[in-house]
Amino acid sequence: MRNLVVVLTLCFCVKTYTQNYDFGKVSKEELEEEYNPSDSSASATYLFKYRNTHFEYYGEDGFQLITEIHERIKIYNQEGFNHATKMIGLYKSGSDEEEVNNIKAYTYNLIDGKIEDTKLDRKAIFKTESSKYRDEKKFTMPNINEGCVIEYKYRVQSPFYSNVDDFVFQNDIPTKKLIAKFEAPEYFKFKVSMRGSLSITPKKEHRRGSLRIGSSDIDFSTEYHEYNLSDIPALREEPYVNNINNYRSKLSYELSYTQFPQSTIKYYSTTWKDVVDRIYKSSSFGDELKKTSYFQKDISALIGSVTDPAKKVELIFNYVKSQVKWNGYYGFYADDVRKAYKDHVGSSGDINLMLTAMLRYAGLKANPVLVSTRTHGVPLFPTREGYNYVVTWVKLPDDTVALLDATNKYNVPNVLPFRALNWQGRIIAENGGSGLVDLYPKTKSKNSMTIMAKIDEEGSIEGSYRSIKTNHRALSFRNSYNVANKDDYLEKLENRYYGVEISDYEVKNDTDLSKPIQESYKFFKESQVDIIGDKMYFSPLFYLKTSDNPFKLEKREFPVDFGYPSVTSYRVLINIPEGYKVESVPESASIALPDNLGSFKYKVVGKGNAIQLLVSSQINQSIVSPTYYEVLKEYFNTFIQKEAEQIVLTRI
């Protein structure tokens, strides 16, 4: 434990909230509450959220960033049980690391009219390493029941005072009361930026602080901000959002510079050029790109007789994918490329920096691209923490450009894993210069389906299904199918299609990445046709029709992110039973979204004892602006209704 010399007077704070918010003072009224009066659909509610971030001075260690957390959560039903698990992220670099201590936590239940509390056992607190730079402390509250209240508090001490975690004011459950404080000595100058839809105005004060160094007392001023909010609505996850956290109401404190007594100014707020220069000059980045001795012999043998640059890229890319397995760690720095190559396992930084170095060794123009994964958010400000991943960019002599990620053996050029499809990446050239590159693909991913179906007199259907999948549709299929137990996979497929019986299931090109996925099977399903009197009624897409519109909100404030452009098409051939004829079919339809964002085409033709259906739905943009939300929502409503329209057969 570090020897505390003196604690800044700024860390002494006066409670501005009522006694009911004191730790441990949970009331019967809170435990008896059956739902949130402002949001009856909420499975849980923050009754109180408190955060105090400030600085304390520790002898030879100097200033430390201290964050104190106190949270009280009401859990209404089982859907809210996930809020009983708390994860605390801790940053580390070299011998410096953040520490969490003073964890105190209780679960409160109302039993026979009396409040009973259950204390968190310290043995139930676990620490795990999530990456070279991140640890995680995790605990799950005991004795969780519907209607309980949980409460915990803890303190994080950090030597990284330039990294202030965002103040998040909006969560996926509502918040009744929130108090947040930030206080910094005059030696630290921060820029404050806000995002989200909430109107947030802090109370600001200048206060006095003092500290003792040796036998001297030093007085200084501090800048104090306090945020006091009530009844904050939830911001819940929605379909087709790259990361809902990008749109939460939050504040960021970015350190601009420090100026200590009798010292010069040290700037922290930087440009992207500064960030790139520091990353490139790091021994875990730029130096790793220069290392070649560990792979020279192998790569020379691999491409020794190859002159075609595109073939070199293919061979080296496939070689890295087959030789080094991703360990699941994110990061753009390499841990140790030599070790990763030798042990056949490494982080994303190890694998893709290794790939970049090999391509350069082969005489190709290749550079790393910094990426922020979808779960990490969008980097708005110049900071190394804005990125957490890296891929490889390569340019061929004919000016063809490809983005490569060797962390997955099923990845192909320009088909990055879905986690990496997040706006723009930052490419770093050999000289340390940088630029932006669009991570979203331009080529559409396709799923083309052909169905041959026959209806019997009992209203059952049987037939055959065949699909061809390309690009991201193929990647997604391979990632799920190739690692699954085949019996389980088939059972889940039958359940997804409401109990259809599937036989002769076959997949081609599941490991041949040069060809599209081909999936085929035979099917049988009872009661797919309604028989009323001498008529039959059915949707020509049967169990494959779309039945639910993912867009349900009246208004949406943020973009719709599909991840990649796509085309879904159906060609359905239906033989009707003998003794019946086609009485009516749905009218043809063609819908176009504005500005070529997408289209839907639907056409049914009935002739003799055969019916043919052609359906095509395509989205041409990876991201659709919220200004198009209403028309996009109506577009989905229209084609869902169209696919539900029925063909009518009548007995001859």
C-alpha positions, 0 to 999 in steps of 0.5 A: 500500500502506498504511503499517503502523504496528504490528501487534497482538501478538494476530495472532502465533499459535502453531501448534497443529497438526502439521507435516503441516498446514504449507503445502506439506507435502503427503504421499504418503499424502494423494496416494495416498488413493483415497477418504475412509474416513468417506465413500466417496461423497465426490468431494473432502475438505477435508484441512485448513481454517484461518481466523484472523480478527483485528484489526490497526492501520494508522495513519490508517486505524485498525483493520482486520479481517484474515482469513487462510485456508489450505485443503487439498483432496483431489480423488478423481474428476472430480465433485470438479473443481469444488472446484478453483475458488475464489471470494472475495467482497469487499465495497465501499462508496464509496471503502472496499473489501476487499482480498485479497492474498498469494494462494499456491496449488499443485496436487500430483500423484503422478507415478511415486512422486514428488510434483510441484507446479504453481504457480498463475499470477498471470495466472490470478487474475481480479477481476470486479464482481458488484454495486455493493457486491460484487467477486469474486476467482476462480482455478482451480487448474492441472493438476487430475487425479483423485487430486490435492491442491490447496492455497491460502492468502490474506489479506483486509484489510477496513475493515468491522470490523462485518461479520465473515463467518460461520465455516462449519464444515460444507461439502458435502464432509467435513472431516478437520481444521478450526482456526478462530480469532477475536481482538478487542481489548477495544474491540470487543464481539461477540455470538456465535450458533450454528446447525446440529447440530454441538456446537461449544465454543471454547477461550477466553482473555484475552490482552494486546495493545499498539499504538503511537500517536505516541510512546505505547504503549497496552496492552489486553486481547483476547478469543481464541476457538479452534475445533478440530474433526475429522472433520466430515461433509458437509452435501449439497444435497438436493431442495426446500431453499430454501438448504442454507447456512441449515442448515450448522453455523456461528457468527456474530460480530455487533458489539454496540458499540465503545468506544475510549479516551476515547470514548463507546460506539458501538452497532452491534447494532441493532433492525429499526427501526434497520436500516429507518431507516438504509435509508430515509434513504439517498440510494440508497433513500428519496430515490430513491422521491421522485424523479418528474420523470424519468417524470412526463410518460410516466406521466401520458400512460399513465394520464391517462384511467384511473380504475380503480386495478387498471388503473393498476397493470397499465399501470404494471407492464407499462410498467416491465417493457417499458422497463427491462431487468434487468442481473442485479445484485441489491440493494435500493439503487438505483444511479441510477434516472434513468440506468436509466430513460434507458438502459433497463437497471438493477439490481433496486433501480433497477427496483423502486424506480422501480416503487414511485415510479411507483405512488405518483405514480399515487395508489396505496398502494405500498411497497418490500419488502426480500427475501433471495433463496433463495441469500442465506439467511434474515436472522435478525438485524437487519442490512442485509446480511441482505437483497439484493433488493427487490420492490414491494407495492401495496394497492388500495382494495378491500384487495386486495394484490399483490407485484410484481417488474418485473425479468422481463417474464413476471412477473405480480402475486403470482407472484414469481420463484422466487429471491424465494420465501424466507420473509418480506420486510420492507415499508418504509412511507413514514414508515420503519415496517416489518412482515413480509410472507409471500413465499410464494403462496397460490394453487396453480400448476396443470399440467393434462394431457390425453392421448389415446392409441391402442395398436397390435398391435405395442405402440406408442402414438400420440396427442395431448397437451395441457397448461394451466399457470398461475401459477409453472408458467406463469412457469417455462415462459415463462422456458425456452421463450421464450428457447430455440432451438425445435429445441433445445427440442423435442430436449430435450423428446423426450430427457426423455421417453425418445425419444418422437417429437413432431410438430405442437408448438404453444404458445399464450399464450407472451407473453399473460400474462393467459392460461394457457400452452397446450402441445400436440403429437402423439406416437409411441413404440415399445415402450411396451407389453410383449407376452407371449404373448396379453397386453399390459402397460403403465402408463397414464401411459406415458412421463409417469409419475413414476419417482424419489422425490426424498426418499431420506434416512432422516431430514431435519433441515430443512423441505421447501420446494416454493416454492409450492403446486401441483396436477398432474393427468392425464386419459388416454383410451386406445383398445386394439387390436382383438381385445383386452379389458381383463383387469385395471386397478389399483385406485383409490387416495386418499391424504391427507397429514395436516393438509391438506398434500396429497393424491393420487387415482388412478382407472382405469376400463376399458369396452369398447375404451377406458380412462380414467385420472384422476390428481391430485396436489397439495401445499397448502403451500409449506413442509412441516415436517421432522416430516412428512418420513417421511410425505411420503417414504412419500406419494411412494413410494406414488404412484410405485408406483401410477403404475407399476402396470400394466393387463393386456389379453388377446387375445379 
